[in-house]
Amino acid sequence: MHVHRAASVQQAATMMATLGPGARLLAGGTDILIQLRRGALACEHLIDIGRIAGLDGIAIDGEAVQIGALTRHRTIERHAGFAGSMQALIEASRVVGGWQVRNMATIGGNVANASPAADLVPVLLALDATVELAGPAEARHLPLSQFLLGPRRTAARRDEVLTAFRFTPPTGRHATAFLKAGRRKAMEISIVNVAALLEVDDAGRCRGARLALGAVGPVAFRATDAEACLQNRMPSDEAFEEAGRAAAAASNPIDDVRASAAYRRHLVGRLTVRALRLCRDRLQEAT
């Protein structure tokens, strides 16, 4: 295996195109190196992008949030700008492995790995995030929902590098929450994970809701039928239970060694209700 170090995004993109299908990008390395050691991934060339300037960091203003693809989970977990209404980003980041992993693993790697169980993906979907992909000549932007095509498959072209995530910060009275279920409390791949965003108007009715589910389909996805259950309704337990049933019905889990499909579907319903209640509690605390 050959290791190459890219000094710029353009150089990394050119290397990917030139070296062909046997080339892979290396950022934090917390996932790809394990796959290589297990023989689960064939790779002739590793292109190290971990030292490219400008690909990490968080920028927040009133109109946009940008998170660089090389931003570490530990940085997201500790960022004061995400406390409060974007708490779900903190909650998802703090359950990615142990602190040693979070000091190395990047948000770009978590998403580009395209695991159905990735913890940051449902939160980014609930925030309606887009991805920035840079090639040798120009950059393009895709909704995250269009970027993820299936397990270990994305819409990135051979000569493109994932560089950033962007979303509009929610306005008005809103709250977010993230919950996951695993076989143990820490350093565990999600059996199910759920991200919720709840926005209410001045009368306390739901103006909008976004619910995203992970580990219960080929890719994480928005449960739009469950979201519709909440529109223009008071955020009551009855409405949340209905949304939970709709989310469970929308899920398409599999049986594997970690959980049965039936158990995963049950968890979707319960975690959806809990995440919505958590959003409601946070809205009440904020007022």
C-alpha positions as CSV (number, residue, x, y, z in Angstrom):
1,M,0.0,0.0,0.0
2,H,1.2,3.5,-0.8
3,V,0.4,6.6,1.3
4,H,0.2,10.0,-0.3
5,R,-0.2,13.3,1.5
6,A,-2.3,16.0,-0.3
7,A,-1.4,19.6,0.3
8,S,-4.7,20.9,-1.1
9,V,-8.2,19.8,-1.9
10,Q,-7.4,20.2,-5.6
11,Q,-4.4,18.0,-5.3
12,A,-6.4,15.3,-3.4
13,A,-9.1,15.4,-6.0
14,T,-6.6,15.0,-8.8
15,M,-4.9,12.1,-7.0
16,M,-8.2,10.3,-6.5
17,A,-8.9,10.6,-10.2
18,T,-5.4,9.6,-11.3
19,L,-4.9,6.7,-8.9
20,G,-8.3,5.1,-9.7
21,P,-10.7,2.9,-7.7
22,G,-7.9,1.6,-5.5
23,A,-7.4,5.0,-3.9
24,R,-9.1,6.0,-0.6
25,L,-9.1,9.3,1.3
26,L,-7.7,9.2,4.9
27,A,-8.9,11.9,7.4
28,G,-9.1,10.8,11.1
29,G,-8.5,7.2,10.2
30,T,-10.6,5.8,13.0
31,D,-12.8,3.7,10.7
32,I,-10.8,3.1,7.5
33,L,-7.7,1.8,9.3
34,I,-9.8,-0.8,11.2
35,Q,-11.5,-1.9,7.9
36,L,-8.1,-2.3,6.3
37,R,-6.8,-4.4,9.2
38,R,-9.8,-6.6,9.2
39,G,-9.5,-7.1,5.4
40,A,-13.0,-5.7,4.9
41,L,-11.6,-3.0,2.5
42,A,-9.2,-3.3,-0.4
43,C,-7.0,-0.3,-0.9
44,E,-3.8,0.3,-2.9
45,H,-3.4,4.0,-2.2
46,L,-4.3,6.1,0.9
47,I,-4.5,9.8,0.3
48,D,-4.0,11.7,3.6
49,I,-6.1,14.9,3.6
50,G,-5.8,15.4,7.4
51,R,-3.5,18.4,7.2
52,I,-5.2,20.4,4.5
53,A,-5.7,23.9,5.8
54,G,-9.2,25.3,5.9
55,L,-11.1,22.0,6.1
56,D,-11.8,22.1,9.8
57,G,-13.6,24.6,12.0
58,I,-17.1,25.8,12.7
59,A,-18.6,29.1,11.5
60,I,-22.0,30.3,12.8
61,D,-23.9,33.4,11.8
62,G,-27.5,34.4,11.6
63,E,-27.9,32.9,8.1
64,A,-25.7,29.9,8.0
65,V,-23.8,27.3,9.9
66,Q,-20.7,25.7,8.3
67,I,-18.8,22.8,9.7
68,G,-15.6,21.8,7.9
69,A,-15.3,18.2,7.0
70,L,-12.2,17.7,9.1
71,T,-13.8,19.0,12.2
72,R,-13.3,16.6,15.1
73,H,-16.2,15.2,17.0
74,R,-14.6,16.5,20.2
75,T,-14.7,20.0,18.7
76,I,-18.4,19.7,17.9
77,E,-19.2,18.2,21.3
78,R,-17.6,21.2,23.1
79,H,-18.7,24.0,20.8
80,A,-20.7,26.6,22.8
81,G,-22.6,27.7,19.7
82,F,-24.4,24.4,19.5
83,A,-25.7,24.4,23.1
84,G,-29.4,25.1,23.4
85,S,-31.3,25.0,20.2
86,M,-28.8,22.8,18.3
87,Q,-28.1,20.5,21.2
88,A,-28.6,17.4,19.1
89,L,-25.2,18.0,17.4
90,I,-23.5,17.8,20.8
91,E,-25.5,14.8,21.8
92,A,-24.7,12.8,18.7
93,S,-21.0,13.8,18.7
94,R,-20.5,12.8,22.4
95,V,-21.6,9.2,21.7
96,V,-19.2,8.5,18.8
97,G,-16.7,6.1,20.4
98,G,-14.7,7.0,23.4
99,W,-12.9,10.4,23.9
100,Q,-9.8,9.1,22.2
101,V,-11.8,8.4,19.1
102,R,-13.6,11.7,19.2
103,N,-10.3,13.5,19.4
104,M,-9.3,12.0,16.0
105,A,-12.5,11.1,14.1
106,T,-14.0,13.7,11.8
107,I,-17.6,14.6,10.9
108,G,-16.7,14.2,7.2
109,G,-15.5,10.7,7.8
110,N,-18.6,9.8,9.8
111,V,-20.8,10.9,6.9
112,A,-18.7,9.8,3.9
113,N,-18.4,6.4,5.4
114,A,-22.1,6.1,4.6
115,S,-22.9,3.7,7.4
116,P,-26.7,3.5,8.0
117,A,-25.9,3.7,11.7
118,A,-23.7,6.8,11.6
119,D,-24.7,9.0,14.6
120,L,-24.2,12.5,13.0
121,V,-26.2,11.8,9.9
122,P,-29.8,11.9,11.4
123,V,-29.0,15.1,13.1
124,L,-27.7,16.7,9.9
125,L,-30.8,15.4,8.1
126,A,-33.0,17.0,10.7
127,L,-31.1,20.3,10.2
128,D,-31.7,20.0,6.5
129,A,-27.9,20.1,5.8
130,T,-26.2,20.2,2.4
131,V,-22.7,18.8,1.6
132,E,-20.0,20.6,-0.3
133,L,-18.0,18.6,-2.7
134,A,-14.9,20.0,-4.3
135,G,-13.3,18.8,-7.5
136,P,-10.2,19.9,-9.4
137,A,-12.1,22.8,-11.0
138,E,-15.2,23.7,-9.0
139,A,-17.4,22.8,-6.0
140,R,-21.0,21.6,-6.0
141,H,-23.6,21.3,-3.3
142,L,-26.0,18.5,-2.7
143,P,-28.7,17.9,0.0
144,L,-27.4,15.3,2.4
145,S,-30.3,13.1,1.5
146,Q,-29.1,13.0,-2.1
147,F,-25.5,12.4,-1.1
148,L,-26.2,9.1,0.7
149,L,-27.0,6.4,-1.8
150,G,-26.7,3.2,0.3
151,P,-24.4,1.4,2.7
152,R,-20.8,2.6,1.9
153,R,-22.1,4.4,-1.2
154,T,-22.3,8.2,-1.8
155,A,-22.9,10.5,-4.7
156,A,-19.3,11.8,-4.6
157,R,-17.5,11.5,-7.9
158,R,-14.1,9.9,-8.1
159,D,-12.4,13.3,-8.3
160,E,-14.4,15.0,-5.6
161,V,-13.6,15.6,-1.9
162,L,-16.2,16.2,0.8
163,T,-15.2,19.6,2.3
164,A,-18.0,21.0,4.4
165,F,-21.6,20.8,5.7
166,R,-23.9,23.8,5.6
167,F,-27.4,24.4,7.0
168,T,-29.6,27.4,7.9
169,P,-29.8,27.6,11.7
170,P,-33.4,27.1,12.8
171,T,-35.2,30.3,13.8
172,G,-38.1,31.0,16.1
173,R,-39.0,28.7,19.0
174,H,-37.4,25.4,18.3
175,A,-35.4,22.6,20.0
176,T,-33.5,19.6,18.9
177,A,-32.7,16.2,20.4
178,F,-30.8,13.1,19.5
179,L,-31.1,9.6,21.1
180,K,-29.5,6.3,20.3
181,A,-29.9,2.7,21.5
182,G,-27.0,0.3,21.6
183,R,-26.2,-2.9,23.4
184,R,-24.2,-1.0,25.9
185,K,-24.2,2.7,26.9
186,A,-20.8,3.7,25.4
187,M,-18.6,3.0,22.4
188,E,-21.3,1.0,20.6
189,I,-22.7,1.1,17.1
190,S,-26.3,2.3,17.1
191,I,-29.1,-0.3,16.9
192,V,-31.4,2.6,16.3
193,N,-30.8,6.4,16.4
194,V,-33.3,9.2,16.1
195,A,-32.9,13.0,15.7
196,A,-35.8,15.4,16.2
197,L,-36.3,19.1,15.6
198,L,-39.5,20.7,16.9
199,E,-40.7,24.2,16.3
200,V,-43.7,25.8,17.8
201,D,-45.6,29.1,17.2
202,D,-46.6,31.8,19.7
203,A,-49.7,29.7,20.6
204,G,-47.6,26.7,21.3
205,R,-48.7,24.7,18.3
206,C,-46.3,22.8,16.1
207,R,-45.2,25.0,13.2
208,G,-42.8,22.3,11.9
209,A,-41.1,19.1,12.8
210,R,-38.3,17.1,11.4
211,L,-37.6,13.5,12.4
212,A,-34.7,11.5,11.0
213,L,-34.0,7.8,11.6
214,G,-30.8,5.8,11.5
215,A,-29.9,2.1,11.4
216,V,-33.3,1.1,10.2
217,G,-32.8,1.2,6.4
218,P,-30.1,1.2,3.8
219,V,-29.5,4.9,4.6
220,A,-30.6,7.3,7.3
221,F,-33.8,9.1,6.3
222,R,-36.4,11.7,7.2
223,A,-39.7,10.1,8.5
224,T,-42.0,12.6,6.7
225,D,-45.2,10.8,7.5
226,A,-44.4,11.0,11.2
227,E,-43.5,14.7,10.8
228,A,-46.9,15.3,9.2
229,C,-48.6,13.9,12.3
230,L,-47.4,16.9,14.3
231,Q,-48.2,19.7,12.0
232,N,-50.5,22.4,13.5
233,R,-51.1,20.3,16.6
234,M,-50.2,21.0,20.2
235,P,-47.1,19.1,21.3
236,S,-49.0,16.5,23.4
237,D,-48.1,13.0,24.3
238,E,-51.0,11.8,22.1
239,A,-49.5,13.6,19.1
240,F,-46.1,12.2,19.9
241,E,-47.3,8.7,20.2
242,E,-49.0,9.0,16.8
243,A,-45.8,10.3,15.3
244,G,-43.9,7.4,16.9
245,R,-46.2,4.8,15.4
246,A,-45.8,6.5,12.0
247,A,-42.0,6.5,12.3
248,A,-42.0,2.9,13.2
249,A,-44.1,2.1,10.2
250,A,-41.7,4.0,7.9
251,S,-38.7,2.1,9.1
252,N,-37.3,-0.9,7.2
253,P,-34.9,-2.6,9.6
254,I,-33.1,-5.9,9.2
255,D,-32.4,-8.8,11.5
256,D,-28.7,-9.1,12.5
257,V,-26.5,-10.2,15.4
258,R,-27.2,-6.9,17.3
259,A,-31.0,-6.8,17.2
260,S,-34.0,-8.2,15.4
261,A,-36.0,-6.1,13.0
262,A,-39.0,-6.2,15.3
263,Y,-37.0,-4.9,18.2
264,R,-35.5,-2.1,16.1
265,R,-39.0,-1.1,14.9
266,H,-40.2,-1.0,18.5
267,L,-37.2,1.1,19.4
268,V,-37.9,3.6,16.6
269,G,-41.4,4.3,18.0
270,R,-40.2,4.7,21.6
271,L,-37.1,6.8,20.8
272,T,-39.2,9.1,18.6
273,V,-41.6,9.8,21.4
274,R,-38.7,10.3,23.9
275,A,-36.9,12.7,21.5
276,L,-40.0,14.7,20.9
277,R,-40.7,15.0,24.6
278,L,-37.1,16.1,25.2
279,C,-37.6,18.8,22.6
280,R,-40.8,19.9,24.3
281,D,-39.1,20.0,27.7
282,R,-36.3,22.1,26.2
283,L,-38.8,24.6,24.7
284,Q,-40.5,24.9,28.1
285,E,-37.2,25.5,29.8
286,A,-36.3,28.2,27.3
287,T,-39.4,30.1,28.1
